[in-house]
Structure formats: C-alpha cells, structure tokens
C-alpha cells in the first residue's frame, strides 16, 4: 500500500472516530444536527475565508466549551493535525496559534490537509448524523 493511500486511510479512520463519537456518545439531538450542519459547511467556509479565519470562527463560537459543536469540531481538527505524521509543529499552544505561526508554504499544506480531512468528516456526518429537518 502506498504512503498516500495509508494517509487517506488514516484520515478516514480518524474522521469516522470523531463522527461516530458524536453519533454514539452524545445524547443531545440538537448537538448532533448542529455538528453535522457545521461540518457540511466548513470546507466552503475555509475556501472562502481561509483556514485561520474559519478556525477563529469555530473558536469564538465554541468558547472552549466542550458542550458546543463548534468546539468539538475545532478539537477534532486539532487532533487530526497533531496526529498527522506529515506535520511537525514549531510552536506550542492552541491550534490557531500554531496555524498563524506557519510560513506560507506550510500554511497552504495544512489548509489542504484540513480540507482533505473535512471531506471525510462530511461523508460520515452526512451518512450517520440527523439533518436539521429531521
């Protein structure tokens, strides 16, 4: 198996872990619907506003409260980027602090990786989490 397909497999496994946690472990149906809604919209938000601004949006809405879907998604992205063997962080601290400190080429790499990860998140969230109208 190539290194690229291994990475794709790891992305899928991590995304499934995050989405299935929300589906199986969180009893709040409103949380599940909002989590799904944000996951579905986030790639477009990243493409239109940039990664740092999109993460700042999640952080401002989540406010460090694990009972908010925005904070859970922020933590899910942070968890994946920390686990990803392709990135070595030069700065400690919050995800947003690490992102802002990156040089342009690495910033683009992290943005592309986040979009690839969010592609799996969208597929799984759409498959198992309730929609707003349900």
C-alpha positions in Angstrom: 0.0 0.0 0.0 1.4 3.4 -0.9 2.1 6.1 1.6 -0.7 8.3 0.1 -3.3 5.6 0.5 -2.2 5.0 4.0 -2.7 8.6 4.8 -6.1 8.6 3.2 -7.0 5.5 5.3 -5.8 7.3 8.4 -7.8 10.4 7.6 -10.9 8.2 7.1 -10.4 6.3 10.3 -9.9 9.5 12.4 -12.9 11.2 10.8 -15.0 8.1 11.4 -13.9 8.0 15.0 -14.9 11.7 15.6 -18.3 11.4 13.8 -19.2 8.1 15.4 -18.3 9.5 18.9 -20.9 12.3 18.3 -23.4 9.8 17.0 -23.0 7.2 19.7 -21.9 9.0 22.8 -23.8 12.3 22.7 -27.4 12.2 23.5 -28.3 15.7 22.5 -30.0 15.5 19.1 -29.7 19.3 18.7 -25.9 19.0 19.1 -25.8 16.2 16.5 -27.7 18.3 14.0 -25.6 21.4 14.6 -22.4 19.4 14.4 -23.5 17.9 11.1 -24.5 21.3 9.8 -21.2 22.9 10.6 -19.2 20.0 9.2 -21.1 20.2 6.0 -20.4 24.0 5.6 -16.9 24.2 7.0 -14.9 23.3 3.8 -16.7 26.1 1.9 -16.0 28.5 4.8 -12.3 27.6 4.6 -12.2 28.1 0.9 -13.9 31.5 1.0 -12.4 32.9 4.2 -9.2 30.9 4.8 -8.2 28.4 7.4 -7.2 30.7 10.2 -10.4 32.8 10.0 -12.5 29.6 9.9 -10.8 28.2 12.9 -11.2 31.6 14.7 -14.9 31.4 13.9 -15.1 27.9 15.4 -13.2 29.0 18.5 -15.2 32.1 19.0 -18.5 30.2 18.8 -17.2 27.2 20.9 -15.5 29.4 23.5 -13.6 26.4 24.9 -16.9 24.7 25.9 -16.9 21.0 25.0 -20.7 21.1 25.0 -20.8 23.2 21.9 -20.4 21.5 18.5 -18.1 24.3 17.2 -15.6 23.5 20.0 -15.9 19.7 19.2 -15.1 20.3 15.5 -12.2 22.6 16.4 -10.8 19.9 18.7 -11.4 17.2 16.0 -9.3 19.2 13.5 -6.7 19.9 16.1 -6.5 16.2 17.0 -6.1 15.1 13.4 -3.4 17.7 12.6 -1.5 16.7 15.8 -1.6 13.0 14.8 -0.7 13.6 11.2 2.9 12.4 10.7 3.4 15.0 7.9 3.4 18.0 10.2 5.9 19.0 12.8 4.9 22.0 14.7 7.5 24.6 15.6 5.2 26.4 18.0 3.4 25.1 21.1 -0.1 26.2 22.1 -3.6 26.4 20.6 -4.2 25.2 17.1 -4.9 28.7 16.0 -1.6 29.9 17.4 0.3 27.1 15.6 -1.5 27.9 12.3 -0.8 31.6 12.4 2.9 31.0 13.1 3.4 28.9 9.9 5.2 30.1 6.9 3.1 30.5 3.7 4.0 27.2 2.1 3.3 25.2 5.3 0.1 27.1 5.8 -1.1 26.0 2.4 -0.2 22.4 3.2 -2.1 22.5 6.5 -5.1 24.1 4.7 -5.1 21.4 2.1 -4.8 18.7 4.7 -7.6 20.1 6.7 -9.8 20.2 3.6 -8.9 16.6 2.8 -9.8 15.6 6.4 -13.0 17.6 6.3 -14.0 15.7 3.1 -14.1 12.5 5.1 -15.9 14.3 8.0 -18.6 15.5 5.6 -19.1 12.0 4.1 -19.5 10.4 7.5 -21.6 13.1 9.1 -23.9 13.1 6.2 -24.2 9.3 6.5 -25.0 8.9 10.2 -26.0 12.2 11.8 -29.5 13.7 11.7 -30.3 16.6 9.4 -31.9 19.8 10.6 -35.3 18.9 9.2 -35.4 15.5 10.9 
